[in-house]
Amino acid sequence: MNIRDAILQAKKDGLCITRKSMPNSYFYPTNGVGRTIICRENGSFVVPGWEPQLNDLIATDWKISTVKPEKITDSQLERWSADMIENLKKEADKASK
């Protein structure tokens, strides 16, 4: 299945998606600050902000997992937003040197 179809189907049940070629990697796409969140098998969050590469976008081995992510709290979103801003500042500082 392609990534779009996997996301649409998983969204209905609030589940993560995964790839057959990437066992134990679970992705939860959002429209929020976290973008696509990488989850553990128990549904806890590992890291927000995963960005698929070209190979991920054109792959046909996507599937719906049974992993249901934990609820995202406002404090998590605020922390992720602050972390992303800090990382962007660091990258800008490096680029200007």
Biopython code that builds the backbone (N, CA, C, O; Angstrom):
import numpy as np
from Bio.PDB.StructureBuilder import StructureBuilder

atoms = [
    (1, "MET", "N", (0.863, -1.169, 0.000)),
    (1, "MET", "CA", (0.000, 0.000, 0.000)),
    (1, "MET", "C", (0.908, 1.230, 0.000)),
    (1, "MET", "O", (2.009, 1.177, 0.548)),
    (2, "ASN", "N", (0.468, 2.333, -0.603)),
    (2, "ASN", "CA", (1.269, 3.550, -0.589)),
    (2, "ASN", "C", (1.019, 4.331, 0.705)),
    (2, "ASN", "O", (0.080, 4.034, 1.443)),
    (3, "ILE", "N", (1.857, 5.322, 0.970)),
    (3, "ILE", "CA", (1.799, 6.042, 2.250)),
    (3, "ILE", "C", (0.475, 6.793, 2.414)),
    (3, "ILE", "O", (-0.075, 6.843, 3.514)),
    (4, "ARG", "N", (-0.031, 7.368, 1.344)),
    (4, "ARG", "CA", (-1.300, 8.110, 1.438)),
    (4, "ARG", "C", (-2.442, 7.200, 1.858)),
    (4, "ARG", "O", (-3.195, 7.521, 2.778)),
    (5, "ASP", "N", (-2.570, 6.071, 1.188)),
    (5, "ASP", "CA", (-3.653, 5.142, 1.516)),
    (5, "ASP", "C", (-3.508, 4.594, 2.938)),
    (5, "ASP", "O", (-4.499, 4.415, 3.647)),
    (6, "ALA", "N", (-2.264, 4.331, 3.344)),
    (6, "ALA", "CA", (-2.031, 3.837, 4.703)),
    (6, "ALA", "C", (-2.449, 4.880, 5.742)),
    (6, "ALA", "O", (-3.079, 4.545, 6.745)),
    (7, "ILE", "N", (-2.100, 6.132, 5.499)),
    (7, "ILE", "CA", (-2.462, 7.206, 6.434)),
    (7, "ILE", "C", (-3.978, 7.364, 6.514)),
    (7, "ILE", "O", (-4.533, 7.456, 7.608)),
    (8, "LEU", "N", (-4.644, 7.397, 5.375)),
    (8, "LEU", "CA", (-6.097, 7.568, 5.367)),
    (8, "LEU", "C", (-6.806, 6.443, 6.122)),
    (8, "LEU", "O", (-7.754, 6.687, 6.868)),
    (9, "GLN", "N", (-6.342, 5.220, 5.922)),
    (9, "GLN", "CA", (-6.962, 4.080, 6.591)),
    (9, "GLN", "C", (-6.647, 4.078, 8.095)),
    (9, "GLN", "O", (-7.532, 3.825, 8.912)),
    (10, "ALA", "N", (-5.396, 4.357, 8.458)),
    (10, "ALA", "CA", (-4.995, 4.351, 9.866)),
    (10, "ALA", "C", (-5.660, 5.479, 10.643)),
    (10, "ALA", "O", (-5.986, 5.322, 11.820)),
    (11, "LYS", "N", (-5.859, 6.611, 9.987)),
    (11, "LYS", "CA", (-6.453, 7.781, 10.636)),
    (11, "LYS", "C", (-7.853, 7.465, 11.172)),
    (11, "LYS", "O", (-8.250, 7.976, 12.220)),
    (12, "LYS", "N", (-8.586, 6.635, 10.464)),
    (12, "LYS", "CA", (-9.952, 6.292, 10.879)),
    (12, "LYS", "C", (-9.986, 5.661, 12.265)),
    (12, "LYS", "O", (-10.921, 5.885, 13.034)),
    (13, "ASP", "N", (-8.964, 4.870, 12.579)),
    (13, "ASP", "CA", (-8.919, 4.173, 13.870)),
    (13, "ASP", "C", (-7.888, 4.749, 14.832)),
    (13, "ASP", "O", (-7.669, 4.199, 15.911)),
    (14, "GLY", "N", (-7.252, 5.857, 14.447)),
    (14, "GLY", "CA", (-6.257, 6.477, 15.312)),
    (14, "GLY", "C", (-5.018, 5.630, 15.515)),
    (14, "GLY", "O", (-4.448, 5.610, 16.606)),
    (15, "LEU", "N", (-4.593, 4.922, 14.461)),
    (15, "LEU", "CA", (-3.443, 4.027, 14.561)),
    (15, "LEU", "C", (-2.229, 4.597, 13.842)),
    (15, "LEU", "O", (-2.347, 5.504, 13.018)),
    (16, "CYS", "N", (-1.071, 4.057, 14.163)),
    (16, "CYS", "CA", (0.170, 4.400, 13.477)),
    (16, "CYS", "C", (0.275, 3.600, 12.184)),
    (16, "CYS", "O", (-0.430, 2.612, 11.980)),
    (17, "ILE", "N", (1.174, 4.056, 11.323)),
    (17, "ILE", "CA", (1.502, 3.303, 10.124)),
    (17, "ILE", "C", (2.928, 2.788, 10.256)),
    (17, "ILE", "O", (3.703, 3.291, 11.070)),
    (18, "THR", "N", (3.266, 1.801, 9.469)),
    (18, "THR", "CA", (4.608, 1.228, 9.475)),
    (18, "THR", "C", (4.915, 0.707, 8.083)),
    (18, "THR", "O", (4.045, 0.670, 7.214)),
    (19, "ARG", "N", (6.160, 0.307, 7.884)),
    (19, "ARG", "CA", (6.550, -0.300, 6.614)),
    (19, "ARG", "C", (7.027, -1.711, 6.870)),
    (19, "ARG", "O", (7.648, -1.992, 7.894)),
    (20, "LYS", "N", (6.736, -2.589, 5.942)),
    (20, "LYS", "CA", (7.227, -3.973, 6.051)),
    (20, "LYS", "C", (8.744, -3.999, 6.118)),
    (20, "LYS", "O", (9.322, -4.854, 6.790)),
    (21, "SER", "N", (9.396, -3.066, 5.425)),
    (21, "SER", "CA", (10.857, -3.020, 5.397)),
    (21, "SER", "C", (11.454, -2.298, 6.604)),
    (21, "SER", "O", (12.676, -2.228, 6.739)),
    (22, "MET", "N", (10.605, -1.763, 7.478)),
    (22, "MET", "CA", (11.077, -1.039, 8.667)),
    (22, "MET", "C", (10.355, -1.564, 9.911)),
    (22, "MET", "O", (9.620, -0.818, 10.558)),
    (23, "PRO", "N", (10.557, -2.831, 10.248)),
    (23, "PRO", "CA", (9.855, -3.382, 11.415)),
    (23, "PRO", "C", (10.232, -2.627, 12.684)),
    (23, "PRO", "O", (11.365, -2.169, 12.839)),
    (24, "ASN", "N", (9.277, -2.508, 13.574)),
    (24, "ASN", "CA", (9.457, -1.816, 14.856)),
    (24, "ASN", "C", (9.605, -0.303, 14.722)),
    (24, "ASN", "O", (10.072, 0.350, 15.654)),
    (25, "SER", "N", (9.219, 0.263, 13.588)),
    (25, "SER", "CA", (9.172, 1.703, 13.388)),
    (25, "SER", "C", (7.717, 2.073, 13.126)),
    (25, "SER", "O", (7.103, 1.586, 12.177)),
    (26, "TYR", "N", (7.177, 2.938, 13.972)),
    (26, "TYR", "CA", (5.759, 3.291, 13.886)),
    (26, "TYR", "C", (5.634, 4.804, 13.768)),
    (26, "TYR", "O", (6.252, 5.547, 14.530)),
    (27, "PHE", "N", (4.833, 5.255, 12.811)),
    (27, "PHE", "CA", (4.722, 6.670, 12.496)),
    (27, "PHE", "C", (3.275, 7.125, 12.641)),
    (27, "PHE", "O", (2.349, 6.461, 12.176)),
    (28, "TYR", "N", (3.098, 8.280, 13.302)),
    (28, "TYR", "CA", (1.765, 8.833, 13.518)),
    (28, "TYR", "C", (1.717, 10.243, 12.925)),
    (28, "TYR", "O", (2.151, 11.195, 13.574)),
    (29, "PRO", "N", (1.197, 10.391, 11.700)),
    (29, "PRO", "CA", (1.127, 11.711, 11.069)),
    (29, "PRO", "C", (0.091, 12.614, 11.753)),
    (29, "PRO", "O", (-0.996, 12.168, 12.119)),
    (30, "THR", "N", (0.451, 13.881, 11.916)),
    (30, "THR", "CA", (-0.461, 14.868, 12.497)),
    (30, "THR", "C", (-0.396, 16.151, 11.674)),
    (30, "THR", "O", (0.444, 16.285, 10.784)),
    (31, "ASN", "N", (-1.277, 17.078, 11.976)),
    (31, "ASN", "CA", (-1.227, 18.418, 11.392)),
    (31, "ASN", "C", (-0.614, 19.403, 12.374)),
    (31, "ASN", "O", (-0.562, 20.602, 12.102)),
    (32, "GLY", "N", (-0.152, 18.908, 13.508)),
    (32, "GLY", "CA", (0.364, 19.769, 14.559)),
    (32, "GLY", "C", (1.861, 19.981, 14.484)),
    (32, "GLY", "O", (2.529, 19.580, 13.531)),
    (33, "VAL", "N", (2.362, 20.624, 15.520)),
    (33, "VAL", "CA", (3.778, 20.937, 15.643)),
    (33, "VAL", "C", (4.638, 19.692, 15.515)),
    (33, "VAL", "O", (5.737, 19.750, 14.965)),
    (34, "GLY", "N", (4.148, 18.567, 16.017)),
    (34, "GLY", "CA", (4.916, 17.333, 15.980)),
    (34, "GLY", "C", (5.051, 16.722, 14.603)),
    (34, "GLY", "O", (5.821, 15.781, 14.412)),
    (35, "ARG", "N", (4.307, 17.250, 13.637)),
    (35, "ARG", "CA", (4.274, 16.705, 12.277)),
    (35, "ARG", "C", (4.009, 15.208, 12.331)),
    (35, "ARG", "O", (2.935, 14.783, 12.756)),
    (36, "THR", "N", (4.964, 14.419, 11.909)),
    (36, "THR", "CA", (4.804, 12.972, 12.015)),
    (36, "THR", "C", (5.640, 12.505, 13.198)),
    (36, "THR", "O", (6.842, 12.761, 13.264)),
    (37, "ILE", "N", (4.992, 11.819, 14.127)),
    (37, "ILE", "CA", (5.629, 11.407, 15.375)),
    (37, "ILE", "C", (6.023, 9.941, 15.284)),
    (37, "ILE", "O", (5.235, 9.100, 14.850)),
    (38, "ILE", "N", (7.238, 9.647, 15.694)),
    (38, "ILE", "CA", (7.693, 8.260, 15.758)),
    (38, "ILE", "C", (7.297, 7.715, 17.125)),
    (38, "ILE", "O", (7.572, 8.326, 18.157)),
    (39, "CYS", "N", (6.646, 6.556, 17.111)),
    (39, "CYS", "CA", (6.162, 5.935, 18.349)),
    (39, "CYS", "C", (6.863, 4.609, 18.614)),
    (39, "CYS", "O", (7.402, 3.969, 17.711)),
    (40, "ARG", "N", (6.834, 4.224, 19.878)),
    (40, "ARG", "CA", (7.294, 2.885, 20.269)),
    (40, "ARG", "C", (6.126, 1.919, 20.094)),
    (40, "ARG", "O", (4.993, 2.328, 19.840)),
    (41, "GLU", "N", (6.421, 0.647, 20.234)),
    (41, "GLU", "CA", (5.400, -0.383, 20.077)),
    (41, "GLU", "C", (4.275, -0.248, 21.099)),
    (41, "GLU", "O", (3.149, -0.673, 20.837)),
    (42, "ASN", "N", (4.569, 0.343, 22.272)),
    (42, "ASN", "CA", (3.542, 0.517, 23.297)),
    (42, "ASN", "C", (2.741, 1.809, 23.104)),
    (42, "ASN", "O", (1.846, 2.102, 23.896)),
    (43, "GLY", "N", (3.055, 2.586, 22.052)),
    (43, "GLY", "CA", (2.318, 3.806, 21.751)),
    (43, "GLY", "C", (2.925, 5.062, 22.332)),
    (43, "GLY", "O", (2.464, 6.162, 22.028)),
    (44, "SER", "N", (3.960, 4.929, 23.172)),
    (44, "SER", "CA", (4.598, 6.131, 23.713)),
    (44, "SER", "C", (5.430, 6.797, 22.618)),
    (44, "SER", "O", (5.853, 6.150, 21.659)),
    (45, "PHE", "N", (5.652, 8.085, 22.777)),
    (45, "PHE", "CA", (6.346, 8.854, 21.752)),
    (45, "PHE", "C", (7.854, 8.767, 21.904)),
    (45, "PHE", "O", (8.391, 8.796, 23.011)),
    (46, "VAL", "N", (8.517, 8.659, 20.771)),
    (46, "VAL", "CA", (9.974, 8.677, 20.758)),
    (46, "VAL", "C", (10.443, 10.076, 20.384)),
    (46, "VAL", "O", (11.207, 10.707, 21.115)),
    (47, "VAL", "N", (9.973, 10.548, 19.238)),
    (47, "VAL", "CA", (10.418, 11.852, 18.762)),
    (47, "VAL", "C", (9.419, 12.390, 17.724)),
    (47, "VAL", "O", (8.899, 11.630, 16.906)),
    (48, "PRO", "N", (9.159, 13.689, 17.764)),
    (48, "PRO", "CA", (8.312, 14.301, 16.732)),
    (48, "PRO", "C", (9.172, 14.772, 15.563)),
    (48, "PRO", "O", (10.398, 14.836, 15.654)),
    (49, "GLY", "N", (8.506, 15.094, 14.484)),
    (49, "GLY", "CA", (9.169, 15.773, 13.381)),
    (49, "GLY", "C", (9.798, 14.882, 12.330)),
    (49, "GLY", "O", (10.639, 15.349, 11.562)),
    (50, "TRP", "N", (9.416, 13.609, 12.268)),
    (50, "TRP", "CA", (9.973, 12.742, 11.224)),
    (50, "TRP", "C", (9.532, 13.266, 9.862)),
    (50, "TRP", "O", (8.366, 13.601, 9.650)),
    (51, "GLU", "N", (10.483, 13.327, 8.957)),
    (51, "GLU", "CA", (10.191, 13.756, 7.597)),
    (51, "GLU", "C", (10.559, 12.631, 6.639)),
    (51, "GLU", "O", (11.721, 12.231, 6.574)),
    (52, "PRO", "N", (9.591, 12.120, 5.901)),
    (52, "PRO", "CA", (9.882, 11.014, 4.993)),
    (52, "PRO", "C", (10.816, 11.439, 3.866)),
    (52, "PRO", "O", (10.759, 12.568, 3.378)),
    (53, "GLN", "N", (11.666, 10.520, 3.472)),
    (53, "GLN", "CA", (12.530, 10.731, 2.317)),
    (53, "GLN", "C", (11.779, 10.290, 1.068)),
    (53, "GLN", "O", (10.698, 9.709, 1.156)),
    (54, "LEU", "N", (12.356, 10.567, -0.082)),
    (54, "LEU", "CA", (11.728, 10.192, -1.345)),
    (54, "LEU", "C", (11.381, 8.710, -1.375)),
    (54, "LEU", "O", (10.281, 8.336, -1.783)),
    (55, "ASN", "N", (12.318, 7.861, -0.942)),
    (55, "ASN", "CA", (12.064, 6.417, -0.956)),
    (55, "ASN", "C", (10.857, 6.044, -0.098)),
    (55, "ASN", "O", (10.117, 5.122, -0.442)),
    (56, "ASP", "N", (10.654, 6.747, 1.012)),
    (56, "ASP", "CA", (9.490, 6.492, 1.860)),
    (56, "ASP", "C", (8.205, 6.898, 1.144)),
    (56, "ASP", "O", (7.196, 6.196, 1.209)),
    (57, "LEU", "N", (8.257, 8.037, 0.465)),
    (57, "LEU", "CA", (7.062, 8.553, -0.205)),
    (57, "LEU", "C", (6.608, 7.701, -1.384)),
    (57, "LEU", "O", (5.413, 7.629, -1.673)),
    (58, "ILE", "N", (7.544, 7.058, -2.063)),
    (58, "ILE", "CA", (7.168, 6.263, -3.238)),
    (58, "ILE", "C", (7.067, 4.767, -2.934)),
    (58, "ILE", "O", (6.723, 3.978, -3.813)),
    (59, "ALA", "N", (7.363, 4.380, -1.702)),
    (59, "ALA", "CA", (7.314, 2.962, -1.322)),
    (59, "ALA", "C", (5.881, 2.435, -1.367)),
    (59, "ALA", "O", (4.921, 3.183, -1.182)),
    (60, "THR", "N", (5.764, 1.151, -1.614)),
    (60, "THR", "CA", (4.447, 0.509, -1.648)),
    (60, "THR", "C", (4.314, -0.563, -0.572)),
    (60, "THR", "O", (3.417, -1.404, -0.636)),
    (61, "ASP", "N", (5.214, -0.533, 0.424)),
    (61, "ASP", "CA", (5.149, -1.539, 1.493)),
    (61, "ASP", "C", (4.609, -0.973, 2.807)),
    (61, "ASP", "O", (4.834, -1.549, 3.872)),
    (62, "TRP", "N", (3.899, 0.155, 2.732)),
    (62, "TRP", "CA", (3.287, 0.734, 3.930)),
    (62, "TRP", "C", (2.094, -0.113, 4.362)),
    (62, "TRP", "O", (1.407, -0.712, 3.534)),
    (63, "LYS", "N", (1.863, -0.152, 5.659)),
    (63, "LYS", "CA", (0.699, -0.863, 6.189)),
    (63, "LYS", "C", (0.251, -0.211, 7.486)),
    (63, "LYS", "O", (0.978, 0.582, 8.084)),
    (64, "ILE", "N", (-0.947, -0.554, 7.907)),
    (64, "ILE", "CA", (-1.500, -0.052, 9.159)),
    (64, "ILE", "C", (-0.969, -0.947, 10.279)),
    (64, "ILE", "O", (-0.999, -2.173, 10.171)),
    (65, "SER", "N", (-0.487, -0.329, 11.347)),
    (65, "SER", "CA", (-0.006, -1.120, 12.485)),
    (65, "SER", "C", (-1.147, -1.272, 13.491)),
    (65, "SER", "O", (-2.233, -0.725, 13.298)),
    (66, "THR", "N", (-0.897, -2.000, 14.534)),
    (66, "THR", "CA", (-1.866, -2.118, 15.625)),
    (66, "THR", "C", (-1.519, -1.164, 16.759)),
    (66, "THR", "O", (-2.179, -1.162, 17.798)),
    (67, "VAL", "N", (-0.475, -0.349, 16.557)),
    (67, "VAL", "CA", (-0.015, 0.583, 17.593)),
    (67, "VAL", "C", (-0.913, 1.807, 17.614)),
    (67, "VAL", "O", (-1.093, 2.484, 16.602)),
    (68, "LYS", "N", (-1.476, 2.080, 18.792)),
    (68, "LYS", "CA", (-2.299, 3.264, 18.995)),
    (68, "LYS", "C", (-1.496, 4.238, 19.859)),
    (68, "LYS", "O", (-1.173, 3.918, 21.003)),
    (69, "PRO", "N", (-1.168, 5.422, 19.332)),
    (69, "PRO", "CA", (-0.335, 6.350, 20.095)),
    (69, "PRO", "C", (-1.052, 6.914, 21.308)),
    (69, "PRO", "O", (-2.276, 7.047, 21.330)),
    (70, "GLU", "N", (-0.249, 7.246, 22.325)),
    (70, "GLU", "CA", (-0.826, 7.884, 23.502)),
    (70, "GLU", "C", (-1.298, 9.279, 23.127)),
    (70, "GLU", "O", (-0.897, 9.823, 22.098)),
    (71, "LYS", "N", (-2.135, 9.846, 23.952)),
    (71, "LYS", "CA", (-2.671, 11.185, 23.690)),
    (71, "LYS", "C", (-1.559, 12.224, 23.808)),
    (71, "LYS", "O", (-0.756, 12.181, 24.740)),
    (72, "ILE", "N", (-1.521, 13.140, 22.873)),
    (72, "ILE", "CA", (-0.534, 14.212, 22.882)),
    (72, "ILE", "C", (-1.046, 15.326, 23.794)),
    (72, "ILE", "O", (-2.165, 15.810, 23.624)),
    (73, "THR", "N", (-0.230, 15.724, 24.752)),
    (73, "THR", "CA", (-0.627, 16.775, 25.688)),
    (73, "THR", "C", (-0.162, 18.141, 25.193)),
    (73, "THR", "O", (0.744, 18.240, 24.365)),
    (74, "ASP", "N", (-0.798, 19.199, 25.716)),
    (74, "ASP", "CA", (-0.388, 20.549, 25.353)),
    (74, "ASP", "C", (1.050, 20.822, 25.776)),
    (74, "ASP", "O", (1.783, 21.512, 25.067)),
    (75, "SER", "N", (1.461, 20.287, 26.928)),
    (75, "SER", "CA", (2.837, 20.529, 27.385)),
    (75, "SER", "C", (3.847, 19.858, 26.444)),
    (75, "SER", "O", (4.929, 20.400, 26.215)),
    (76, "GLN", "N", (3.504, 18.684, 25.897)),
    (76, "GLN", "CA", (4.391, 18.042, 24.923)),
    (76, "GLN", "C", (4.513, 18.903, 23.670)),
    (76, "GLN", "O", (5.611, 19.107, 23.153)),
    (77, "LEU", "N", (3.384, 19.405, 23.187)),
    (77, "LEU", "CA", (3.411, 20.248, 21.991)),
    (77, "LEU", "C", (4.235, 21.510, 22.222)),
    (77, "LEU", "O", (4.989, 21.926, 21.343)),
    (78, "GLU", "N", (4.098, 22.122, 23.398)),
    (78, "GLU", "CA", (4.866, 23.323, 23.712)),
    (78, "GLU", "C", (6.359, 23.019, 23.766)),
    (78, "GLU", "O", (7.173, 23.790, 23.258)),
    (79, "ARG", "N", (6.720, 21.883, 24.387)),
    (79, "ARG", "CA", (8.128, 21.502, 24.493)),
    (79, "ARG", "C", (8.699, 21.221, 23.106)),
    (79, "ARG", "O", (9.806, 21.659, 22.793)),
    (80, "TRP", "N", (7.942, 20.485, 22.263)),
    (80, "TRP", "CA", (8.408, 20.185, 20.910)),
    (80, "TRP", "C", (8.598, 21.462, 20.111)),
    (80, "TRP", "O", (9.578, 21.602, 19.380)),
    (81, "SER", "N", (7.667, 22.390, 20.249)),
    (81, "SER", "CA", (7.762, 23.653, 19.524)),
    (81, "SER", "C", (9.013, 24.418, 19.959)),
    (81, "SER", "O", (9.756, 24.929, 19.121)),
    (82, "ALA", "N", (9.240, 24.494, 21.257)),
    (82, "ALA", "CA", (10.422, 25.193, 21.773)),
    (82, "ALA", "C", (11.705, 24.505, 21.299)),
    (82, "ALA", "O", (12.665, 25.176, 20.921)),
    (83, "ASP", "N", (11.721, 23.187, 21.317)),
    (83, "ASP", "CA", (12.903, 22.437, 20.860)),
    (83, "ASP", "C", (13.168, 22.684, 19.382)),
    (83, "ASP", "O", (14.317, 22.862, 18.977)),
    (84, "MET", "N", (12.109, 22.695, 18.573)),
    (84, "MET", "CA", (12.284, 22.922, 17.139)),
    (84, "MET", "C", (12.833, 24.322, 16.871)),
    (84, "MET", "O", (13.710, 24.498, 16.026)),
    (85, "ILE", "N", (12.316, 25.312, 17.590)),
    (85, "ILE", "CA", (12.796, 26.684, 17.419)),
    (85, "ILE", "C", (14.261, 26.773, 17.818)),
    (85, "ILE", "O", (15.056, 27.403, 17.120)),
    (86, "GLU", "N", (14.623, 26.154, 18.925)),
    (86, "GLU", "CA", (16.018, 26.157, 19.384)),
    (86, "GLU", "C", (16.937, 25.491, 18.358)),
    (86, "GLU", "O", (18.029, 25.988, 18.082)),
    (87, "ASN", "N", (16.496, 24.375, 17.801)),
    (87, "ASN", "CA", (17.306, 23.684, 16.797)),
    (87, "ASN", "C", (17.463, 24.513, 15.527)),
    (87, "ASN", "O", (18.533, 24.519, 14.917)),
    (88, "LEU", "N", (16.407, 25.209, 15.128)),
    (88, "LEU", "CA", (16.500, 26.076, 13.950)),
    (88, "LEU", "C", (17.480, 27.218, 14.190)),
    (88, "LEU", "O", (18.234, 27.591, 13.290)),
    (89, "LYS", "N", (17.472, 27.772, 15.392)),
    (89, "LYS", "CA", (18.420, 28.835, 15.726)),
    (89, "LYS", "C", (19.852, 28.320, 15.662)),
    (89, "LYS", "O", (20.734, 28.997, 15.135)),
    (90, "LYS", "N", (20.084, 27.126, 16.195)),
    (90, "LYS", "CA", (21.427, 26.545, 16.163)),
    (90, "LYS", "C", (21.891, 26.314, 14.729)),
    (90, "LYS", "O", (23.044, 26.581, 14.390)),
    (91, "GLU", "N", (20.986, 25.815, 13.891)),
    (91, "GLU", "CA", (21.334, 25.576, 12.486)),
    (91, "GLU", "C", (21.650, 26.896, 11.777)),
    (91, "GLU", "O", (22.577, 26.963, 10.970)),
    (92, "ALA", "N", (20.880, 27.942, 12.080)),
    (92, "ALA", "CA", (21.122, 29.248, 11.472)),
    (92, "ALA", "C", (22.465, 29.809, 11.921)),
    (92, "ALA", "O", (23.194, 30.396, 11.121)),
    (93, "ASP", "N", (22.797, 29.629, 13.202)),
    (93, "ASP", "CA", (24.088, 30.091, 13.712)),
    (93, "ASP", "C", (25.243, 29.379, 13.018)),
    (93, "ASP", "O", (26.237, 30.007, 12.653)),
    (94, "LYS", "N", (25.110, 28.068, 12.838)),
    (94, "LYS", "CA", (26.158, 27.286, 12.162)),
    (94, "LYS", "C", (26.322, 27.749, 10.718)),
    (94, "LYS", "O", (27.440, 27.876, 10.218)),
    (95, "ALA", "N", (25.200, 27.998, 10.061)),
    (95, "ALA", "CA", (25.242, 28.392, 8.653)),
    (95, "ALA", "C", (25.862, 29.775, 8.459)),
    (95, "ALA", "O", (26.452, 30.052, 7.415)),
    (96, "SER", "N", (25.729, 30.634, 9.457)),
    (96, "SER", "CA", (26.243, 31.997, 9.326)),
    (96, "SER", "C", (27.732, 32.098, 9.635)),
    (96, "SER", "O", (28.338, 33.151, 9.441)),
    (97, "LYS", "N", (28.318, 31.011, 10.113)),
    (97, "LYS", "CA", (29.754, 31.043, 10.463)),
    (97, "LYS", "C", (30.617, 30.645, 9.303)),
    (97, "LYS", "O", (31.841, 30.618, 9.425)),
]
sb = StructureBuilder()
sb.init_structure("model")
sb.init_model(0)
sb.init_chain("A")
sb.init_seg("    ")
for serial, (resi, resn, name, xyz) in enumerate(atoms, 1):
    if name == "N":
        sb.init_residue(resn, " ", resi, " ")
    sb.init_atom(name, np.array(xyz, "f"), 0.0, 1.0, " ", f" {name:<3s}", serial, name[0])
structure = sb.get_structure()
